[in-house]
Amino acid sequence: MKNTNLILLILLSLVQLIIAQDFDEEQNDSTEMEIYLIDAYVKPEPPFTFILSYFTSETCLSNVIIDNKYEFVVSDSLSESHSAKIDISSLRFAEKNVSFIIETIDSNGVRSESEEFEFDLPYEPTIGEGSSIWTLCLFAGSVFLLPMPGYVKTDNGNFYSITKDLPIISFRAKRGNYPSGYISLEYTYVFEARYNNYLRLGYKKIFPVDYIEYISPGLTAYTNFMGQNGIAPEVSVGWFTILDTFTLYTRYRYNIKPKNSSENFHEINLGLYTRFLSIYL
């Protein structure tokens, strides 16, 4: 019981620390320069040109970063009015809906980033030579739907498992490659255990961090439809991306059955996260 309380205390402390850091970042963001977007669209005929214009609350230099990888200068002298025409015909995108952020540098050298904006392509994007977004989706779907291995430790023994975690609804973040969080539907099969099948529904919060991809605390409710019901706090660490599509993560989870601590159990999982198969809000 002491070990259980210690684990819960560590998990709760980690979640509180991350939330406090996120709150501080939001407070800092509130003092950043304001961006007033006017135009952000792509002309429908070749050469495909991205038309961008906006005002800023102070005079500044500014750049635009498209799809988190293509950067272009918009204003190379201090100004409050900014505009650019950017030929994107040679750029490669994974989705028809493309995100971008605006980076500003004021007269004091203070650098700021805007929230994430979006524009739509007037054509179907391609990935490399002749590969369509649908090809990528089929590949991503086939790999992502594969169950991932896990380890389960209970009072009755240690077992292996397979798990599939599906992010069914995601919530957009202001910037970055990941949503701010997502609602997940999850199925786990535990080999040779007393209870084999578990279904879960939960929420995972994502905090991007330097040097790795993210840290993600979460909470799920679970059932095996045979009286084994409970809740499970968890923490995942996203380590690195694969093919710019998947993120390899490891997860620790502690499963709690109220009023019966003998049924509590630990889980460690390896998984792949991707945003392709999620509905964004």
Disulfide bonds with the S-S distance in Angstrom:
none
